[in-house]
Amino acid sequence: MTYFTFFFLDNEKDIVVNLYKDLDKLFYVLATPNHHSGNLISNLARTCNLPLSQDENGKFVIKGEVPCYINADCEEIYLFKLGDIEVATIYPDGRVKTKALVPAIAKTLMSQTKDYQLDLSKTLFRTYIPKELKFRADLHTHMNGNLPADVLIALGIYHQIRYPLYYVKKLELELTNAQWEKVNAQREKVARQFVTSELKGKYLDRKINDNTFINFADLILNNLDNAELNIVKIRGSLGIIRDGQAVFTNLEKVYLYRYVFAKGKESEEKIPLHNVSQIPDKDVHKALVQMLKDKENPDYANNTIFQDKLLWIARNYKKQGVEYAEISDTTLVKKYESIEMLRQVHEVMPKIYMETGVMIRFLAAMRRIPLTIIKDAVTPENYLEQNLEVLKATSLDPYVAGCDFVGEEINDIIVLKPVFKELAKIAARDPSFVIRVHAGENDSLRDNIAHSIKCVKDSLAKGQTMPRMRLGHGLYTYSLKSQKGREVLRQLKENNVVLEFQITSNVRLNNLNSLDKHPLKEYLRHGIKCVEGTDGAALYGTTSLDEQLSLEKLLNLSEEELRLMKETESSIIEKSRQAYSDKKAAFARLLKGRDMESVLLEKMQKVKISSTGKKSDLRLDANTELKEQISEITWDRFPIILMGGSFNTENRATRMTDAAIRQLDSFLEYLNPEEVCFVIGHKLGGYEKYLIDHNTRNFRIYAVVPALMNEKEIEKLQKAGVIIRVSTEAEGMGIYKSFNYEIFERRPSMVVAFDGNSAGVNLIQEARNGKGKSAIFVWSHCKVLRQKAQSLHGYVYLFDEENTLIDVIKKVQKNLESLKETASEKI
């Protein structure tokens, strides 16, 4: 057999179909090279009722013959089918026309379980939708999550960006000897600048490697022997994890990898862009060739990286049939950066619109909590006041449609109520100004939808009409059948609030584990206005069309329900286009021929917002207040994370049961205090408190606590006598990230979960994803955690009164022994 061609069954290039010819017969080998657990291909084979085999490297593959047909033009064509779904037409000249794809949602769910439950109709989608129902807007997306990895890689080559040595090593990229020699010589020079640094060990190495660069074009074009493998690794770093659901920690890390390209800086030493035709990836090659053609176009010849990013975002939208988008970007609330961004937007967007017909506008994004993933970043305490100062000016620009509150939803939006008073003033001046809040994304803060509306309504001046308001995600609130739920429906309807749904990001970010609980159909039935967004499509391996197909197929939306969403979207597009025209004229009158920078700086007015809390809510530095109790988690004991008190909503208390207490008593009796230690959260409630109060055998107990805590919480921890680990996160619901950094990524462990909601679900997913491997046991009477456990079939073990924790542990003891390695023979 001779190799013929290949194609992919998904947007992220994870499911590849290689084609081989033997005379006039065509054969296929389907593989999933980027997925290492074997779950994806095993579940796909079972869903399609196809046999698995192994390749020469022992990896699972699906093999078969592609039948040949004669079409109406008497041409030979090959039809590749899975089940009864026609996936691709393959022509004798090597052309492949794909007609169906595996959506990112199905791929994620197949990847993380050994028992995938969806049928073929919800696993493989035909990629078309009636023209009159096709959505034409992306109303919920983020600037640096928009572009596919292949376009970012091409941009990196074209603009010859600086690529940090840290990522070369982190991704284990292959360089030539000459490239290593050059980059190591540069590293020696950089290292001299840090001889007086207080950083030591790996922290110093990281700092040096972050500031040592290789020209990305050089890395690819002068290293063609390794280019194919390097591109695959780099592409993988630009999307969230593949072998299961991710959590917000993973998303933040992916953004750091994307920033290298999206906010790239050009190398000082440029190389000739030769060997372009030899780039092994056809999509990277195609994009780069077009960029080189753009260089000859006077409209784009002098584009910055940011301007080229906008151009390719628009081209990508045009390809997807999207004509209007509003992109969230935090740059628009930064003083000088915002002005430079808008200058570049005004310079290039008219040309982009002429080519693509796509209108791009922006939402000025403010973080609901400071970003902690960037270790050296210092966020001033008054950062929201500074954001509002800039927003008062940038909101005048016609390309700025409104504002957005972004970031992980781990605090009640009500604490930001004073900020909404300033936003209401902007909306009073500009009736088209959109106030968008990320709310209801996870199940931990079911008040946030109601509180978001209340924050806006209570901030309006007397007689002021409700501004345009949208809520991003809107998955979770009170039961819509309850009194509180019916009140939420009333408020949504009366105030004309629009809900935005992004089902792929909900699943891939661990916020949606059961599709049958999705509320979209119920909202539509009650007359609530709903639209689709992508949440930064490229991050999640989706597109606008895939997102619509996922909503339709997985949630069983009818044509009428799709039509309702389409009507809402069309109305928003029409009003937004009119708002742009009106603001453009007003902005021209404001400038009166003056420089935009001087006018906007003049309009930036100091803002003072009132305190967001009472004296009793004053939060103290946990590192200072608890310094006598802080110590590293010991390495001579096997860590057991006990969930049952801290991993809830702030106001949700764990209700203990006698049956669960008996399980915990037996567990404590079974364990050896010399071989294991416990790690809990910061609340010291529920089963955590029971552990502390009944620790008669003197188990070592560590509590991971947020960086900021009130006086009452501090006193409680001091009296409990637990050993303290302080998280980098200031919010209690974010401390699950520290369990990942300190335990799951570094060493074997066990999780025993009695209770929790969103934060608990995230901790379980972190344990499942961690490099250190973790045995996870969940009390089956906790509905939320049980649902999560079922979505991770084969990786999480349920226990109850009949199948006790000890019995279940004994059943999987052999697996635990391989995880523990140096730990005790008996846990």
ZAMARGU-4260 file (C-alpha; in steps of 0.2 Angstrom, whole numbers, plus 5000, padded with zeros to 4 digits):
<rodrens>
0) 5000/5000/5000 | 5006/5018/4996 | 5002/5033/5007 | 4988/5044/4998 | 4982/5058/5009
5) 4974/5062/5026 | 4961/5073/5034 | 4955/5077/5052 | 4938/5074/5060 | 4940/5089/5072
10) 4945/5107/5073 | 4960/5104/5084 | 4968/5090/5073 | 4967/5077/5086 | 4957/5064/5076
15) 4967/5060/5060 | 4962/5049/5046 | 4977/5043/5036 | 4972/5036/5018 | 4982/5022/5009
20) 4980/5016/4991 | 4982/4998/4985 | 4979/4998/4966 | 4961/5005/4965 | 4956/5001/4983
25) 4957/5014/4997 | 4960/5010/5015 | 4960/5021/5031 | 4969/5021/5048 | 4960/5032/5061
30) 4972/5038/5075 | 4972/5050/5090 | 4990/5054/5092 | 4988/5068/5104 | 4978/5058/5116
35) 4987/5046/5127 | 4974/5038/5139 | 4967/5028/5124 | 4949/5034/5130 | 4945/5044/5115
40) 4948/5031/5101 | 4941/5017/5112 | 4925/5027/5115 | 4924/5032/5097 | 4926/5014/5091
45) 4913/5008/5102 | 4901/5022/5097 | 4903/5018/5079 | 4903/4999/5082 | 4920/4997/5074
50) 4935/4986/5080 | 4951/4992/5087 | 4968/4986/5082 | 4985/4992/5086 | 4999/5000/5076
55) 5017/4995/5076 | 5020/5006/5091 | 5006/4998/5101 | 4994/5012/5100 | 4976/5009/5097
60) 4969/5013/5079 | 4954/5010/5069 | 4957/5002/5052 | 4945/4999/5037 | 4942/5001/5019
65) 4934/5016/5011 | 4921/5010/4998 | 4922/5017/4980 | 4906/5023/4971 | 4902/5030/4954
70) 4893/5047/4955 | 4880/5054/4942 | 4895/5061/4932 | 4902/5044/4930 | 4917/5049/4942
75) 4924/5037/4954 | 4923/5044/4972 | 4926/5036/4989 | 4914/5039/5003 | 4921/5038/5021
80) 4907/5034/5033 | 4906/5031/5052 | 4890/5022/5056 | 4876/5029/5045 | 4884/5046/5044
85) 4894/5051/5028 | 4909/5060/5034 | 4920/5064/5019 | 4920/5062/5000 | 4938/5058/4994
90) 4942/5061/4975 | 4955/5051/4965 | 4966/5067/4964 | 4968/5068/4983 | 4954/5081/4986
95) 4945/5078/5002 | 4928/5086/5006 | 4923/5084/5024 | 4904/5084/5028 | 4904/5080/5046
100) 4915/5083/5062 | 4917/5077/5080 | 4913/5093/5090 | 4924/5098/5104 | 4911/5093/5117
105) 4910/5075/5112 | 4929/5074/5110 | 4931/5080/5128 | 4918/5069/5135 | 4925/5054/5126
110) 4943/5058/5132 | 4940/5058/5150 | 4929/5043/5154 | 4930/5024/5150 | 4911/5024/5148
115) 4905/5037/5136 | 4886/5038/5135 | 4882/5049/5120 | 4876/5040/5104 | 4883/5043/5087
120) 4870/5057/5082 | 4878/5067/5096 | 4896/5062/5093 | 4897/5066/5074 | 4889/5081/5067
125) 4885/5085/5049 | 4892/5103/5046 | 4878/5112/5039 | 4862/5122/5045 | 4848/5130/5036
130) 4853/5147/5030 | 4839/5157/5038 | 4843/5150/5055 | 4862/5152/5054 | 4869/5163/5068
135) 4878/5178/5061 | 4886/5186/5077 | 4898/5181/5091 | 4893/5191/5106 | 4903/5183/5119
140) 4921/5181/5115 | 4939/5186/5121 | 4953/5194/5111 | 4967/5182/5114 | 4956/5166/5113
145) 4950/5170/5095 | 4962/5164/5083 | 4966/5146/5078 | 4983/5140/5083 | 4989/5138/5065
150) 4986/5156/5062 | 4995/5162/5078 | 5010/5151/5073 | 5010/5159/5055 | 5009/5176/5063
155) 5024/5171/5074 | 5034/5167/5059 | 5029/5181/5048 | 5032/5194/5062 | 5047/5185/5068
160) 5042/5186/5086 | 5053/5183/5101 | 5050/5165/5108 | 5055/5163/5126 | 5068/5149/5130
165) 5057/5144/5144 | 5043/5138/5132 | 5056/5129/5121 | 5061/5119/5136 | 5044/5117/5144
170) 5037/5110/5127 | 5053/5100/5124 | 5055/5108/5107 | 5069/5102/5096 | 5082/5114/5090
175) 5097/5112/5079 | 5115/5112/5087 | 5118/5129/5080 | 5101/5136/5087 | 5106/5129/5104
180) 5123/5136/5103 | 5116/5154/5099 | 5102/5153/5112 | 5113/5147/5126 | 5126/5161/5123
185) 5112/5173/5124 | 5106/5165/5140 | 5123/5168/5148 | 5122/5186/5144 | 5104/5187/5152
190) 5110/5178/5167 | 5123/5191/5171 | 5109/5204/5173 | 5102/5194/5188 | 5118/5191/5198
195) 5111/5202/5212 | 5093/5195/5211 | 5085/5188/5226 | 5078/5174/5216 | 5085/5157/5219
200) 5085/5139/5211 | 5070/5136/5199 | 5063/5153/5201 | 5079/5161/5195 | 5081/5149/5181
205) 5063/5153/5176 | 5066/5172/5176 | 5082/5170/5165 | 5073/5158/5153 | 5058/5170/5151
210) 5070/5183/5146 | 5080/5173/5134 | 5073/5172/5116 | 5075/5163/5100 | 5068/5171/5084
215) 5052/5161/5080 | 5054/5161/5062 | 5072/5155/5064 | 5065/5141/5076 | 5054/5134/5062
220) 5061/5139/5045 | 5079/5135/5049 | 5074/5119/5058 | 5063/5110/5045 | 5069/5092/5051
225) 5060/5096/5067 | 5047/5108/5061 | 5032/5095/5060 | 5034/5089/5078 | 5038/5106/5085
230) 5022/5113/5077 | 5012/5099/5084 | 5019/5103/5102 | 5016/5122/5100 | 4999/5120/5093
235) 4994/5109/5108 | 5000/5122/5120 | 4988/5135/5112 | 4972/5126/5117 | 4966/5119/5134
240) 4971/5101/5139 | 4965/5087/5127 | 4963/5072/5138 | 4948/5078/5148 | 4940/5093/5155
245) 4950/5108/5161 | 4948/5120/5175 | 4951/5139/5176 | 4970/5136/5181 | 4973/5127/5164
250) 4964/5141/5155 | 4975/5154/5163 | 4991/5144/5158 | 4985/5143/5140 | 4983/5162/5139
255) 5001/5164/5144 | 5006/5153/5130 | 4995/5163/5118 | 5001/5180/5124 | 5018/5175/5117
260) 5010/5177/5100 | 4995/5188/5102 | 5005/5201/5111 | 5021/5196/5103 | 5037/5207/5101
265) 5047/5206/5085 | 5065/5200/5086 | 5079/5212/5084 | 5088/5200/5072 | 5078/5196/5057
270) 5081/5182/5045 | 5075/5180/5027 | 5058/5171/5026 | 5064/5157/5015 | 5059/5139/5015
275) 5041/5144/5017 | 5035/5131/5004 | 5043/5117/5015 | 5033/5121/5030 | 5026/5103/5034
280) 5009/5109/5040 | 4997/5114/5026 | 4987/5126/5036 | 5001/5135/5044 | 5009/5136/5026
285) 4993/5143/5018 | 4991/5157/5031 | 5009/5162/5030 | 5008/5163/5011 | 4993/5174/5012
290) 5002/5185/5025 | 5017/5187/5013 | 5004/5192/4999 | 4997/5205/5012 | 5014/5212/5013
295) 5012/5218/4995 | 4995/5226/4999 | 4997/5244/5004 | 4982/5242/5015 | 4991/5229/5026
300) 5009/5231/5021 | 5014/5240/5038 | 5002/5231/5049 | 5007/5228/5067 | 5005/5211/5075
305) 4989/5217/5083 | 4982/5224/5067 | 4986/5208/5058 | 4977/5199/5072 | 4962/5209/5069
310) 4963/5205/5051 | 4964/5187/5053 | 4950/5187/5066 | 4939/5195/5054 | 4944/5183/5040
315) 4941/5169/5051 | 4923/5175/5055 | 4919/5178/5037 | 4924/5160/5034 | 4911/5155/5048
320) 4898/5166/5041 | 4899/5179/5056 | 4896/5197/5051 | 4897/5205/5069 | 4907/5202/5084
325) 4910/5210/5101 | 4927/5205/5109 | 4931/5208/5127 | 4948/5215/5130 | 4956/5221/5146
330) 4968/5233/5136 | 4953/5245/5135 | 4954/5249/5153 | 4973/5253/5154 | 4978/5271/5152
335) 4990/5272/5138 | 4989/5255/5131 | 4970/5258/5127 | 4974/5274/5117 | 4987/5265/5107
340) 4975/5250/5104 | 4961/5262/5098 | 4973/5271/5086 | 4978/5255/5078 | 4959/5250/5077
345) 4954/5266/5068 | 4969/5264/5056 | 4965/5247/5050 | 4947/5242/5054 | 4939/5251/5039
350) 4951/5242/5027 | 4947/5225/5036 | 4928/5229/5034 | 4930/5233/5016 | 4938/5216/5013
355) 4928/5205/5024 | 4911/5214/5028 | 4914/5209/5047 | 4911/5223/5060 | 4922/5220/5075
360) 4918/5231/5091 | 4925/5228/5109 | 4919/5227/5127 | 4931/5235/5139 | 4934/5221/5151
365) 4937/5223/5170 | 4943/5209/5181 | 4931/5204/5195 | 4947/5198/5205 | 4965/5202/5202
370) 4975/5190/5191 | 4986/5179/5201 | 4994/5167/5187 | 5007/5180/5182 | 5018/5179/5198
375) 5027/5196/5195 | 5012/5206/5192 | 5007/5218/5205 | 4989/5223/5205 | 4985/5240/5214
380) 4972/5240/5227 | 4962/5253/5218 | 4963/5244/5201 | 4945/5246/5198 | 4945/5264/5201
385) 4959/5266/5188 | 4949/5255/5176 | 4934/5266/5177 | 4945/5282/5175 | 4950/5275/5158
390) 4933/5268/5153 | 4925/5285/5155 | 4936/5290/5140 | 4937/5275/5130 | 4918/5272/5130
395) 4917/5287/5119 | 4925/5278/5105 | 4913/5270/5092 | 4922/5254/5092 | 4919/5252/5111
400) 4902/5244/5113 | 4902/5243/5132 | 4910/5234/5146 | 4912/5217/5154 | 4916/5209/5170
405) 4928/5194/5167 | 4938/5181/5177 | 4934/5166/5187 | 4917/5167/5195 | 4922/5165/5213
410) 4915/5180/5221 | 4898/5187/5223 | 4896/5201/5210 | 4887/5211/5224 | 4903/5216/5231
415) 4907/5226/5215 | 4890/5236/5217 | 4899/5253/5219 | 4907/5250/5202 | 4890/5249/5194
420) 4886/5266/5199 | 4900/5273/5188 | 4894/5262/5174 | 4877/5268/5175 | 4883/5286/5173
425) 4891/5280/5157 | 4875/5272/5151 | 4865/5288/5155 | 4877/5297/5143 | 4877/5283/5130
430) 4860/5273/5129 | 4869/5260/5118 | 4882/5256/5131 | 4881/5237/5135 | 4884/5231/5153
435) 4889/5213/5152 | 4893/5202/5167 | 4900/5184/5167 | 4887/5177/5179 | 4880/5159/5182
440) 4895/5151/5174 | 4896/5138/5188 | 4885/5132/5202 | 4893/5140/5217 | 4885/5157/5216
445) 4867/5155/5211 | 4863/5173/5217 | 4875/5180/5204 | 4862/5182/5190 | 4849/5190/5201
450) 4863/5201/5210 | 4870/5207/5193 | 4853/5214/5188 | 4851/5221/5205 | 4868/5230/5204
455) 4863/5239/5188 | 4845/5243/5193 | 4850/5250/5210 | 4863/5261/5202 | 4852/5270/5190
460) 4848/5288/5192 | 4830/5293/5195 | 4821/5291/5179 | 4835/5283/5170 | 4830/5268/5159
465) 4838/5251/5161 | 4854/5250/5150 | 4857/5236/5137 | 4862/5222/5148 | 4869/5205/5144
470) 4874/5190/5155 | 4887/5178/5150 | 4884/5160/5152 | 4869/5160/5163 | 4869/5142/5167
475) 4866/5142/5185 | 4853/5151/5196 | 4839/5145/5208 | 4827/5132/5201 | 4816/5141/5189
480) 4801/5132/5197 | 4805/5140/5214 | 4799/5157/5220 | 4816/5164/5218 | 4818/5156/5201
485) 4802/5164/5195 | 4808/5181/5202 | 4824/5179/5191 | 4813/5175/5176 | 4803/5191/5179
490) 4818/5202/5181 | 4826/5195/5166 | 4811/5198/5155 | 4806/5215/5163 | 4823/5222/5161
495) 4826/5215/5143 | 4842/5206/5149 | 4850/5195/5136 | 4858/5178/5141 | 4873/5172/5131
500) 4877/5153/5130 | 4893/5145/5126 | 4891/5126/5128 | 4908/5121/5122 | 4918/5131/5135
505) 4905/5126/5148 | 4909/5108/5146 | 4928/5110/5143 | 4930/5121/5158 | 4922/5108/5170
510) 4906/5119/5173 | 4894/5108/5164 | 4894/5089/5167 | 4877/5084/5162 | 4869/5091/5146
515) 4851/5086/5151 | 4852/5100/5165 | 4856/5114/5153 | 4843/5128/5155 | 4842/5136/5138
520) 4826/5127/5132 | 4817/5133/5148 | 4823/5151/5146 | 4817/5151/5128 | 4800/5144/5134
525) 4798/5158/5146 | 4802/5171/5133 | 4819/5176/5139 | 4831/5183/5125 | 4845/5171/5122
530) 4860/5171/5110 | 4876/5161/5106 | 4894/5165/5109 | 4910/5156/5108 | 4920/5162/5123
535) 4935/5162/5112 | 4932/5148/5100 | 4950/5143/5096 | 4954/5140/5115 | 4940/5126/5115
540) 4942/5119/5098 | 4926/5126/5091 | 4919/5138/5079 | 4903/5148/5078 | 4895/5135/5067
545) 4901/5121/5078 | 4894/5130/5093 | 4877/5132/5085 | 4877/5113/5080 | 4881/5108/5097
550) 4867/5119/5105 | 4855/5111/5092 | 4860/5093/5093 | 4865/5091/5111 | 4851/5101/5118
555) 4838/5095/5105 | 4833/5113/5100 | 4819/5114/5088 | 4819/5126/5073 | 4807/5137/5082
560) 4819/5139/5097 | 4834/5142/5085 | 4823/5155/5076 | 4820/5164/5093 | 4838/5165/5096
565) 4841/5171/5078 | 4828/5185/5080 | 4837/5191/5096 | 4854/5191/5088 | 4847/5200/5073
570) 4840/5214/5083 | 4856/5216/5093 | 4866/5217/5077 | 4855/5230/5069 | 4855/5241/5085
575) 4874/5239/5087 | 4877/5244/5069 | 4866/5260/5072 | 4875/5263/5088 | 4892/5262/5079
580) 4886/5275/5066 | 4879/5287/5079 | 4895/5286/5090 | 4906/5288/5075 | 4898/5305/5071
585) 4898/5310/5089 | 4916/5305/5091 | 4921/5315/5076 | 4912/5331/5083 | 4921/5328/5099
590) 4938/5327/5091 | 4936/5342/5080 | 4952/5338/5071 | 4962/5336/5087 | 4973/5321/5091
595) 4963/5307/5098 | 4976/5304/5112 | 4975/5321/5119 | 4956/5321/5119 | 4955/5304/5127
600) 4968/5308/5140 | 4958/5324/5144 | 4942/5314/5146 | 4950/5302/5159 | 4943/5308/5175
605) 4948/5302/5193 | 4935/5290/5200 | 4933/5286/5219 | 4921/5272/5223 | 4915/5269/5240
610) 4921/5254/5251 | 4914/5238/5246 | 4913/5230/5264 | 4910/5233/5282 | 4923/5234/5295
615) 4920/5217/5301 | 4924/5211/5283 | 4941/5219/5283 | 4953/5205/5277 | 4970/5202/5284
620) 4986/5195/5276 | 4986/5176/5280 | 5005/5175/5278 | 5007/5188/5292 | 4994/5183/5304
625) 4997/5164/5303 | 5016/5164/5300 | 5019/5154/5316 | 5008/5139/5309 | 5015/5140/5291
630) 5025/5124/5285 | 5028/5114/5270 | 5017/5098/5267 | 5028/5084/5273 | 5036/5072/5260
635) 5037/5057/5272 | 5018/5055/5273 | 5005/5051/5259 | 4993/5066/5258 | 4974/5063/5259
640) 4963/5078/5254 | 4947/5078/5264 | 4933/5087/5256 | 4918/5091/5266 | 4916/5109/5272
645) 4927/5121/5263 | 4923/5118/5244 | 4906/5125/5244 | 4899/5142/5240 | 4904/5155/5254
650) 4887/5154/5262 | 4883/5135/5259 | 4886/5125/5275 | 4889/5106/5274 | 4876/5095/5282
655) 4884/5080/5290 | 4875/5063/5291 | 4877/5049/5304 | 4880/5037/5289 | 4895/5048/5282
660) 4902/5051/5300 | 4903/5032/5302 | 4912/5031/5286 | 4925/5044/5292 | 4927/5035/5309
665) 4931/5019/5300 | 4943/5027/5289 | 4952/5036/5303 | 4954/5019/5312 | 4960/5011/5296
670) 4974/5023/5293 | 4991/5024/5300 | 4996/5042/5307 | 5014/5039/5304 | 5011/5036/5285
675) 4998/5048/5280 | 4993/5066/5283 | 4977/5076/5279 | 4975/5091/5269 | 4959/5101/5271
680) 4952/5119/5266 | 4951/5134/5276 | 4933/5134/5283 | 4936/5120/5296 | 4917/5116/5295
685) 4907/5100/5292 | 4918/5084/5291 | 4934/5095/5292 | 4929/5101/5309 | 4924/5083/5314
690) 4942/5077/5308 | 4950/5090/5319 | 4938/5087/5334 | 4941/5068/5334 | 4959/5068/5329
695) 4963/5056/5344 | 4977/5047/5334 | 4986/5063/5331 | 4986/5064/5312 | 4995/5078/5305
700) 4982/5090/5297 | 4986/5104/5285 | 4974/5118/5280 | 4976/5127/5263 | 4969/5145/5266
705) 4966/5160/5255 | 4979/5174/5255 | 4966/5186/5263 | 4955/5181/5277 | 4945/5191/5290
710) 4949/5191/5309 | 4936/5178/5314 | 4943/5166/5301 | 4961/5169/5307 | 4956/5166/5325
715) 4947/5150/5321 | 4963/5143/5312 | 4974/5148/5326 | 4963/5139/5339 | 4962/5124/5328
720) 4981/5121/5329 | 4982/5115/5311 | 4997/5118/5300 | 4995/5131/5287 | 4998/5132/5268
725) 4994/5150/5261 | 4987/5150/5243 | 4991/5163/5231 | 4972/5165/5228 | 4964/5179/5239
730) 4946/5171/5237 | 4942/5155/5246 | 4933/5147/5231 | 4950/5148/5222 | 4961/5138/5234
735) 4958/5122/5224 | 4972/5129/5212 | 4985/5128/5226 | 4980/5109/5229 | 4985/5107/5211
740) 5002/5116/5213 | 5007/5108/5229 | 5000/5091/5228 | 4992/5085/5211 | 5006/5091/5200
745) 5020/5085/5211 | 5016/5069/5220 | 5003/5054/5222 | 4988/5058/5233 | 4971/5052/5238
750) 4955/5063/5238 | 4940/5058/5249 | 4925/5069/5245 | 4910/5070/5256 | 4903/5087/5250
755) 4906/5102/5239 | 4899/5110/5224 | 4909/5120/5210 | 4925/5122/5219 | 4924/5104/5224
760) 4921/5098/5206 | 4936/5109/5201 | 4947/5100/5214 | 4942/5083/5208 | 4945/5088/5190
765) 4963/5094/5195 | 4966/5078/5204 | 4961/5068/5189 | 4972/5079/5177 | 4987/5080/5189
770) 5004/5072/5184 | 5006/5065/5201 | 4990/5054/5200 | 4977/5053/5213 | 4965/5040/5219
775) 4948/5049/5221 | 4933/5043/5231 | 4917/5052/5232 | 4902/5050/5244 | 4888/5045/5232
780) 4875/5054/5242 | 4882/5071/5237 | 4872/5074/5221 | 4884/5087/5213 | 4900/5077/5216
785) 4892/5060/5211 | 4887/5068/5194 | 4905/5073/5192 | 4911/5056/5197 | 4900/5048/5184
790) 4907/5059/5170 | 4925/5053/5175 | 4920/5034/5175 | 4935/5023/5178 | 4945/5037/5187
795) 4933/5041/5202 | 4926/5028/5214 | 4909/5030/5223 | 4906/5024/5241 | 4891/5023/5252
800) 4884/5013/5266 | 4884/4997/5256 | 4900/4999/5247 | 4910/5007/5261 | 4925/5018/5259
805) 4936/5004/5266 | 4929/4991/5255 | 4931/5002/5239 | 4949/5006/5244 | 4953/4987/5246
810) 4946/4984/5229 | 4957/4996/5221 | 4972/4993/5232 | 4983/4987/5218 | 4981/5003/5209
815) 4985/5013/5225 | 5001/5003/5228 | 5008/5009/5211 | 5002/5027/5215 | 5010/5027/5232
820) 5027/5021/5228 | 5037/5026/5243 | 5022/5027/5255 | 5016/5014/5267 | 5010/4997/5262
825) 4994/5001/5271 | 4985/5017/5270
</rodrens>
